[in-house]
Amino acid sequence: MRKTFAPLDDVLIEWLFQPLADLIWRRTGLGRAAAACFCLDVTSLSWIVSRSAGMSDAVAAWDAATAFLDLAVLLLGLVALISLRGLFRHAGLQQGNPLRPAMRPHRAIVLLMLGARLMQLPALDLTGAADVAMLAFAASGLYLGACSERPPVRRSWAALIAASRA
């Protein structure tokens, strides 16, 4: 899997998501981590919507075991997304992005799940649309998190001295 998915993963990062991250930075001033966190926030909302139909059906049928299990799965997913959001915010990027190689299996799984869900596209209802949105924003968040942050603007000593005299 590593040898077959790595080239596709690198192409997606370099040709699609890195230019997208740069465009977002130029247009809004949001860095890579903030854009990835925004995608994960939308993923969390989509996760809640996708799980709510099954949970409300279980509550309406007075099926406490299924309702409890659906609630546990919902909370487990939200905790995982919140943990991933914290990882994106606190990942140090001085020597390159450590999330690029480390999150490759996660990106592969999310892309496989998205592809499988898109094959069911003609039969989508609200829950299915929320699933597709959740997987699309999760993949976008994982890829934006794998992009490199723009380097900080460095000023020369002469520019700092000239700015201090002005």
C-alpha positions in Angstrom: 0.0 0.0 0.0 2.8 2.4 0.9 4.5 2.1 -2.5 1.3 2.5 -4.5 -0.4 5.3 -2.5 2.6 7.4 -1.7 3.0 8.9 -5.2 -0.7 9.7 -5.4 -0.6 11.2 -1.9 2.4 13.4 -2.9 0.7 14.6 -6.1 -2.5 15.5 -4.2 -0.4 17.5 -1.6 1.9 19.2 -4.1 -0.5 20.0 -6.9 -3.8 20.5 -5.2 -3.7 21.1 -1.5 -0.4 23.1 -1.2 -1.6 25.6 -3.8 -5.0 25.7 -2.1 -3.3 26.3 1.3 -1.2 29.1 -0.2 -4.3 30.6 -1.8 -6.2 30.5 1.5 -3.2 32.2 3.2 -3.0 35.0 0.6 -6.7 35.6 0.5 -7.6 35.3 4.2 -4.4 35.2 6.2 -5.2 31.8 7.6 -2.3 29.5 7.9 -2.3 25.8 7.1 -3.2 24.8 10.7 -6.2 27.2 10.9 -7.5 26.0 7.5 -7.2 22.4 8.6 -8.9 23.1 11.9 -11.8 24.8 10.0 -12.2 21.7 7.8 -12.3 19.6 11.0 -14.9 21.8 12.5 -17.1 21.3 9.5 -16.3 17.6 9.7 -17.6 17.6 13.3 -20.8 19.2 12.4 -21.3 16.8 9.5 -20.6 13.9 11.8 -23.3 15.1 14.2 -25.8 15.4 11.4 -25.0 12.0 10.0 -25.4 10.3 13.3 -28.5 12.1 14.5 -31.0 10.3 12.3 -30.1 6.9 13.6 -30.0 8.2 17.2 -33.4 9.9 16.9 -34.9 6.7 15.4 -33.6 4.7 18.3 -35.0 7.2 20.8 -38.4 7.2 19.1 -38.5 3.4 19.2 -37.6 3.4 22.9 -34.5 1.3 22.1 -32.2 2.4 24.9 -29.3 0.1 24.0 -29.1 1.3 20.4 -29.5 4.9 21.4 -26.7 4.6 24.0 -24.5 2.9 21.4 -25.2 5.6 18.8 -24.4 8.3 21.4 -21.2 6.5 22.4 -20.1 6.3 18.7 -21.0 10.0 18.2 -19.0 11.1 21.2 -16.0 8.8 20.3 -15.9 10.4 16.8 -16.1 13.9 18.3 -13.3 13.2 20.7 -11.1 11.8 17.9 -11.8 14.9 15.7 -11.1 17.3 18.7 -7.8 15.4 19.3 -6.8 15.7 15.7 -7.6 19.4 15.7 -5.3 19.8 18.7 -2.6 17.9 16.9 -2.9 20.2 13.9 -2.7 23.3 16.2 0.3 22.2 18.2 2.5 20.4 15.5 5.9 22.0 15.4 7.0 22.8 11.9 10.6 24.0 12.2 12.2 21.0 10.4 9.4 20.3 7.9 5.9 19.0 8.5 6.0 15.8 10.6 2.3 15.2 9.8 3.0 14.6 6.1 4.5 11.1 6.4 2.8 10.2 9.7 -0.8 10.8 8.5 -0.4 9.0 5.2 -2.4 5.9 6.3 -5.1 8.1 7.7 -5.4 10.0 4.4 -5.5 6.7 2.5 -8.3 5.3 4.6 -10.4 8.5 4.4 -10.0 8.6 0.6 -11.0 4.9 0.4 -14.1 5.6 2.5 -15.0 8.7 0.4 -14.6 6.7 -2.8 -16.9 3.9 -1.5 -19.5 6.4 -0.3 -19.4 8.3 -3.6 -20.2 5.0 -5.4 -23.6 5.1 -3.5 -24.2 8.7 -4.7 -27.5 8.2 -6.6 -29.2 6.8 -3.4 -28.1 9.6 -1.1 -30.5 11.0 1.6 -29.7 13.6 4.2 -27.6 11.2 6.2 -25.7 10.1 3.2 -25.0 13.7 2.1 -23.8 14.4 5.6 -21.5 11.4 5.4 -20.1 12.6 2.1 -19.6 16.1 3.5 -17.9 14.7 6.6 -15.5 12.5 4.6 -14.7 15.3 2.0 -13.9 17.8 4.8 -12.0 15.2 6.8 -9.8 14.4 3.7 -9.4 18.2 3.1 -8.4 18.8 6.7 -5.9 15.9 6.6 -4.4 17.1 3.4 -4.2 20.8 4.5 -2.6 19.6 7.7 0.0 17.8 5.7 1.0 20.9 3.7 4.0 23.0 4.7 3.4 26.3 6.5 4.6 29.4 4.6 8.1 30.4 5.9 8.1 33.5 8.1 9.1 36.8 6.5 12.7 37.6 7.5 14.0 41.1 7.6 17.6 42.0 7.2 19.4 44.0 9.8 19.6 47.0 7.5 15.8 47.0 7.1 15.3 46.7 10.9 17.6 49.6 11.5 16.0 51.8 8.8 12.5 51.0 10.3 13.7 51.9 13.8 15.0 55.3 12.6 11.8 56.2 10.8 
